[in-house]
């Protein structure tokens, strides 16, 4: 099973690994859907972090923390842009 957001599951996985992959993929899909319902579509960096989670490279907590950090940096840069625009 593959989705537009994630790479297909490798064919050489054991049954347990396949089950874990699918569980992580459903969790990632649900997390991205909740984010989209909040009005924020995932960007490529977010998808990349969640692909790493689906692949089993990082935990869900690590993926979420990295996405939060990315969003904080983007918001800080946007705030700086707005503040600079109001000064000029």
C-alpha positions in Angstrom: 0.0 0.0 0.0 1.4 3.4 -0.9 0.0 6.9 -0.7 0.8 10.0 -2.7 2.6 11.4 0.4 5.0 8.5 1.0 7.3 6.1 -0.8 6.0 2.6 -1.4 6.8 0.0 1.2 9.9 -2.1 0.4 9.0 -5.6 -0.7 11.7 -7.3 1.3 10.2 -6.6 4.7 9.1 -9.4 7.1 5.5 -9.7 8.1 6.2 -7.8 11.4 8.1 -5.1 9.6 5.3 -4.7 7.1 2.7 -4.4 9.9 4.9 -1.8 11.7 5.4 0.2 8.4 1.6 0.3 7.8 0.9 1.3 11.3 3.5 4.2 11.1 2.1 5.2 7.7 -1.5 5.4 9.0 -0.3 7.4 11.9 1.6 9.8 9.7 -1.3 10.1 7.3 -3.7 10.9 10.2 -1.2 13.4 11.6 -0.9 15.2 8.3 -4.7 15.2 7.9 -5.2 16.8 11.3 -2.6 19.4 10.3 -4.4 20.1 7.0 -7.7 20.5 8.9 -6.0 23.2 11.0 -5.3 25.0 7.7 -1.7 24.1 7.2 -0.9 21.9 4.2 2.4 19.9 4.7 5.4 21.3 2.8 8.2 19.1 1.4 10.2 19.3 4.6 7.3 18.1 6.7 6.7 15.2 4.3 10.3 14.3 4.4 10.3 14.1 8.2 7.2 12.0 8.2 8.7 9.7 5.5 11.7 9.1 7.9 9.1 8.2 10.6 7.2 5.8 8.2 10.5 4.2 7.2 11.4 3.7 10.9 14.4 6.0 10.9 13.1 8.3 13.6 10.3 8.2 16.2 7.0 10.0 15.9 8.0 12.3 18.7 11.2 13.2 16.8 9.3 13.8 13.5 6.8 16.1 15.3 9.6 18.0 17.2 11.5 18.6 13.9 8.4 19.8 12.2 7.6 22.1 15.1 11.1 23.5 15.0 10.8 24.1 11.2 7.5 25.9 11.7 8.9 28.0 14.5 11.8 29.1 12.3 9.4 29.9 9.4 7.1 31.9 11.7 10.1 33.8 13.2 11.3 34.7 9.7 7.8 35.8 8.7 7.5 38.0 11.9 10.9 39.6 11.1 9.7 40.3 7.6 6.5 41.9 8.9 8.4 44.0 11.5 10.9 45.2 8.9 8.1 46.2 6.5 6.3 48.3 9.2 9.5 50.1 10.0 10.3 51.2 6.5 
